[in-house]
Amino acid sequence: MAVPIFRLPSNLPLLAIFLAFSSLFTSTVAYDPLDPNGNITVKWDVISWTADGYIAVVTLYNFQQYRHIQAPGWSLQWKWAKKEVIWSAMGGQATEQGDCSRYKGNIPHCCKRDPTIVDLLPGTPYNQQIANCCKGGVLNSWVQDPASAVSSFQLSVGAAGTSNKTVRLPKNFTLKAPGPGYTCGPAKIVKPTKFISPDKRRVTQALMTWNVTCTYSQFLAQKTPSCCISLSSFYNDTIVSCPKCSCGCRSNMSESGSCVEANFPHLASVVTGSSSSKNNLAPLVQCTAHMCPIRVHWHVKLNYKEYWRVKITITNFNYRMNYTNWNLVVQHPNFHNLTQIFSFNYQSINPYGKINDTAILWGVKFYNDLLMQAGPLGNVQTELLFRKDQSIFTFDKGWAFPRRIYFNGDNCVMPPPDAYPWLPNAGSKRGVSLFTNLLLMSLTLLSFHYSFA
C-alpha cells in the first residue's frame, strides 16, 4: 500500500517560540492555552408544547479543536427543577427508568429526578433515530471532522409546564466522556435557534432555547498524566527516555491490573480477564519505568542544506485500549515552514492569532487512524520535513525539540531541558560520544606523527 504524502505551502507567516518550561506543568483549571475557546456546548431546543409539557431536541456540539470523545461514549445527566418525567426518547435513552409505580396506564420512559441519557448505538432501527444520533456516544474533534462532532437526541417531557413562563430549566448538568473531566455551568436562556428546511426555502425557530457550556480539565480527568515524550537525534547517541514515573510508579504493593510484563506467559488471559471487569476504563499498561499508556518519541533524523527531517513514533503501552481517531498536537517554532508530512493528516491551529507554531496531526482513514493496543502493532509513525528559516534555525540548546505535545488532548510529560541531546561541541555533563572520542584520538596521533616526522 502506497504511503500518502501531504504537501503544504512554504509561505506561512512567522511564528514565535513558546516557553519550553510550560509543558512541565499541568493546569488545574479548565483552561487549555492551545485551545482557549474549546468546550462542549449542550443546546436544549423546545420545538413544541404538549398538553402537560414539551418536546425538546438536545444537541451536544464539540467545539474543542482536538479533544474528542471515543467509545464507550458520552453520558449526560441533570436534575429536574420540578417533578418532570420523560415520556419518550428518540436518538438516545435513559440508563435507568426509575420508580414509575404511581403511573397506572402509560408508563414513562424515565421517572428519575436526575436522569442520565446516553446515545444509541449504530444500527438502531430508523424509527428510533433523529438527525446526528446513534453513534454510540462518539464525538469527533472539531478540526478532524466537524460533521461528526455533533450528537443529538429528542425528549418528550411531561409535568414541566406548557409555556415559556411556566417551564423551569434543569440544573446540575454533568457530562461524562465517559469518565470525569468536564465541568458544566448553569443552563442559560439564549436566543431561540433557527432551523433551515432541507430545500433551504423555509426557516423555523425553536419556541425556547437554553445553552449549557462544559469545559475540560485534565487534572479532574485523572490523577496522573496519560502520556510522555522521549527524544533522540542524529548528532548524539544519547536517547533521552521518558522521565521515570511520568504517569505513576510501580508500587511494591500488589496492585492487580496496574501493569503487566510484556513477556508474561499468560498475558492474553490477563488482558481478556481485565477487559471484562467493571473497571475496564482504567489503563492496563506494560510495565515500564515511565508507566504511561502512550509514549511519543521525537527523533531529529536528518540535516540537509535547506531542510531538516524529524521522525515521530507513537507507541501504545495500554493493553486495554485501541485508540480510534487519535490525534497529536505539537508545538514547535518551525511549523510555519513545514513542507511535507508522510502518512498523517495535518492542520495548523493558531491559538495566538498569526503565530503559527502549533499543529494537529492525525491518522489517515482506513490506514493508520486506529492505534492498536500494546503489542507488535501498537504503534504509528510519520516523518516531517521542515524548510530551514535561517533567522531562527539551530540545533543548539534543544531548539530542534518540541515545546509541548498533546495526545488526544492531554498534555504529555516532557523530559527536563538539561537532559536533551547536546551537540558534540557543547559542554554536556553526559560527556562526548564514543565516535567523538575515537575521532579526537585519531587527530591527536596524526598531529604527533607530523610533529616528529
N, C-alpha and C positions, 0 to 999 in steps of 0.2 A: 504493500500500500504506500502510495506516494505521500510524503510528509508535506502538509500545507505550509506555504510561506506567505507571510503578510508583509507588504511593503508600506512604509509610512513616509510622509513628506519630511524633508530635512530642514525646512524653513520655519520651524516652530519658534515662538518667542522665547526670549531669555528667561532663565529661572534663577532662583536664589537658593542657597543651601540652608536647610533646616538644621537645628541643633542636634548633634549626634547623641547627646545625652538624653534627649527627650524620650527615646524609646526604652530607656531603662526603667521607667516608672509607669505604673498602670493607674489610670484615673479612677477615683472612687465615685465620681459623679456621672450622671447620664449625659455625657457630652463627648463627642468624638471630634478632635481637631481636624481630621481629614474628611469628615462628613458632618459639618456643624449643623446642617438643617435636616439631617436624616431622622426619620421617625416612621412609625406605623400609625396611620390615621384611620379610625373607625368612624364611618359615616352612617348615621341612622336616619333613613328617609321614611316618613309616614306618607304612604301613597294613597290611602283611602281610609275612611272611617267606617266602622261597623256598628251594629246595634249596641254593643257593650264595650267596644274598644277600637282597634285599628289594625290595618295591615301595614307592615313595615318591611323594607329591604335594608339589610345591614351589610355594608361593604367594608372590607379591610384593604387599604392601599399601602403597599410597602414602598415608601418614599426613600428608603435607605439605598445609597448608591451601590453598596457591595455586600451588605449583610442580608442573608436570606434565611428562610425557614425551610428545613428539609424534613423528610419523614421521621417520626410519625405525625408531624404537622402541628399546627396551632390549635389552641383552645381558648375560648373567650368566655369569661364569667362576669356577672354583675349582680347587683342586689336590687330587687324591685322596690320602688318608693311606696307602693300601696300593696294591695293583695292581688296583683296581676297573675294570670296564668297564661301559658302558651297553648292555644287550642290546636294549632297545627304548625308544621315547619316544612319548608322545601329547600333543598340545596344544602341543608345542614340538619343536625339532630341534637337533642339534649342527651347528655350522657346518663342522666337519671330522670325517671318520671316523677319521683316524689310521692307524697301521700295525697291521692286524689279520691279518698273514700267518701268525701262529702258530696261528690257528684254521682247521681243515680242513673242518668241517661248517657249523654255524650261525654266520654271521658277525655279530658285534655291530654295533649302531648306531654306537658310538664307542669307540675304544680309546685315545684320547689321555689322558695323565696329567693334563692341565689342560684339560678340555673347556669350550667356550663354547656356551651354549644361547640360542637366540632364539625368539621367539613365532612361531607360524604365522600366515599371512595370512587375512583374512576370505574365506569361500567354500571353506575346506578341507573335504574330504569328512567327513561326520558321524562315520564310524567311526574317524577320527583325532583327534577332538576330545574334550575334557573340559570341565567347567564353568569359565567365566571364561577361556577360552583364545581364541586365534585372532583377535586384534585388531591384528595387525601390530606388536606391541610398544608400542602407545599406552596410556598410563596417565593418566587424568584426575586433576585435583587433588581433594582430599577435600571441599572446600567446593563446587566446581562440580558434581560428580556422584560421590558415594561408590560407587554401584553399578558404575561403570566405572573405579574407582581400584584394582581388584584384577585380577591376572593369574596364571594357574596352568598348570602342565604336570606330566605324570606320567612317572616313570622306572622302568625295571626294571634294578636294579643287581646285577651279579654279582661274585663273589670278594670280598665285603665282610663275610662272617660271617653267621650265621643266628640271632643273638640279640643282645639289648641289651648283653651282656657282651663280645661279640667284634667288633661293628661299631665302626668308627672314623669320627669326624666329619671331613668335608672341611675344608680350611683355605684361607687366602689368597683369600677371596672378593673378586671385582672386579665392580662394577656400572657399566656404561656406558649413557648415556642421550641419544643414542648416543655422545657424546664423553665426556671425563673430567669430573670434578667431584665424584663420590661417593667417600667413603672408608668401607669396610666393616670392622666389628670382627670378632672371632673368633666362631665358632659356639658357642652355649651351650645346654646341655640345659635344657629347661623342662618344666613340667607338660604331659602329653600333651593334645593338642587333642581336644575332644569334638565329635561331628558329630550333628546332629539330622536325622532322616529327613524327607522331603518332607511326610508326613502328620502330622509332629510327635508321633508316638506311640512312637518308639524313639530312644534315644541310644546311639551307639557312640563309641569313642575310639581314637586312634592308639596304636600299640604303643610308639612313641618319638617325641619331638618336640624339635627344636632351632631356635633363632632366630639370625638374623644381622641386625644393625642397620647401615644405611648412611645417612650424613649428607652433606649437600651443602655445598660451599664455592664461591662464585663466583670466588674467587681461583684455585682449582685448575682451574676450568672453562675460563677464558680469560684471556689476559694483559691485555686491556683491557676496559673496560665495554662494554655492548651497547646502551645507550640513554641519552638525555639529555633535559633539561627546558628549555623556553623559556617565557617569561612575558610577559603584557601585561595592560592594564587600561583601563577606560573613562575613568579620570581622568588618564591620562598618555599622550601619543602615542609614548612610547618602547616599542619592542619589544625585550625582553631575549632575545637569541638563546642557543642552547646555547653553553657555553664552547668556545673554539677547541681543537681536538684532543681533545675529550672521549673519543673512542673510538679515538684514534690520529691520526697526522699523515700528510699526503701527502708522501711522500719524493721527493727529486729523482731518486733511482734508479728505474729501470724495474722495477716490481713488477707483473707481469702478473696481472690478476684482482683487484687490491685495490680499485679503484674505476673507474667509467666515467662519462663526462659524459652528462647526460640527452639532449643534442641530438646525440650521436654518430651519424653517418649509418648505421652498420652495428650499431646497438645490439642488434637482435634476434638477429643471428648470434653476437655476443659472448656474450649471455646463454645461448643454446641450446648453444653450444660449451662454456661453463663448467659448465653443469648436467650434462653427460655426463662430466666429468672425475672422477678418483678423489677429489679433494679438494673434493667438492661440498658439504661441510658448512661450509666457510669462507664467510663472507658476501661477496657481490659487491655493493658499495654504490654508490649515486650519489655522485659527487664533491661533497663539501660541506666547509665549514670545520670542522664537528664530526666528520665521518666515522663517524657512528653508524648502525647499521641501523634503529633506531627513534628517533623524536623524539615526545615528548609535550608538547603546548602547553596551558598553563593560562591562560585568559583570564577575568579578572574582568569580567563583561559588563554587569550592570545593578545598580542600587541602588534598592530600594523602601523604603517606610516601615518595614515589619516583616520584609522578606525581602531577600535578595541572591542573584544568579544567577551561575553560573560555567559556561563552556563549555570542554570538554576535547576536543582533537583528537589522535588517534594517527596518525602518518604512517609508513609503511613505506618506507625507502630501500634495502631489500635486494632486488636483482633475483633472488636465488637462493632465496627462501623465501616461501611462503604460510604465515602463522601461523594454525593451526587451534586452536580452543578457547583463544584468547589470554585473558589476564586482566591487570588493572591493580590494584595495591594502593596506596591513597592514605592518607596520614596527615595529618589536619588537625583542629584542635580544635573545629570546628563540626559534625562529623559526628553528634553526638548530637541535632542539630536539623535533619537532612536531611529535607525534606518531600516532594520529588518528584525522580525521576530519569527521564530520557527515553531510550528506545531501548536501554538497557543493563540487565542484571540487577545486583542489589546484595545484598550481605550484610555485616553488621557482623562484624568479628572483634575480640576483646578480649584481646590478648596480656598485658594487665596487669590482669586481673580486671574491675572495674567501670569502668575508664577506657575510654570508648567514643569513641576518636578515630581509628580505623583501619577502612577498608572495602575490600572486594574488589569490583571491577566486572568484568563480562564480557559478551560479546555474546549477543544473543537468537538461539536456534537457528533456522537457515534464513533468518535476516535479516541479521545482521552478526557472526556468530561466526567468520567467516573473514576475516582481514585479508590482502588480496591483496598480491602482490609490488609492488615500486616501479612507479609509473605513475599514470595518472589515477584509477584505482580503488583505489589503495593507501592508503586512509585510512578511519577510522571516527571518529564524534564523538557526543558526548552533551552534555546540559546538566543541571546540578544546581541545585536551588532550596533554599536554606537559610533557615530562620527565624532571625532575629537573637536572640541571647542578649545583652541589653544589659549584662550584668555583664562580658562579655569581648569583645564585638564592637567592632572598629575597622578602619579601612582604613590606619591609620598604621603605619609601620615594617615593612611587608611582612607584616602579620598575615594578610591575605587569601590568601596563597600557601601551598602545601603544605609540610609539614615534610620529607617524603620521598615518593618514588614508586618503585614496583617495576613492571617489565613482565616478565611470565612468570617472576616470582620473582627477577629480577636488579635490583639497586639501581641506579637511574639517576643520572647526574651532574647535580647542581643548579647553577645559576649562583651566584656568590658573593653573600651578602646585601647588600653595598653596591651591587650593580648592579640591585637590584629597582626597579620603577617607584615613584617617590615621589609623594606627594600634592603638588598645586600649591603649597601654602603651606609645604612642607618645604624646608629648605635643602639642595638637591641640587647636587652638583658638575656635573651634567649641564645645569644651567640650567633655565629655565622654557620652556614650550611657546610656539609662535607665537601661539596663541589667547590665552594669558595676557598676552603682550606687547601685543597689539592692544587687549585689554581695559584694561590699565593705561594705555596711551597715550590711549584714549578718555576715561577718567576724569580724566586729567590735563588734557586740553584742555577738558573740561567744567568743571573747577574754575576754570581760568583765565577761562573765559567768564563765569562768575558773579562772579568777583572783580573784573573790570573793567567789568561791566555798569552 
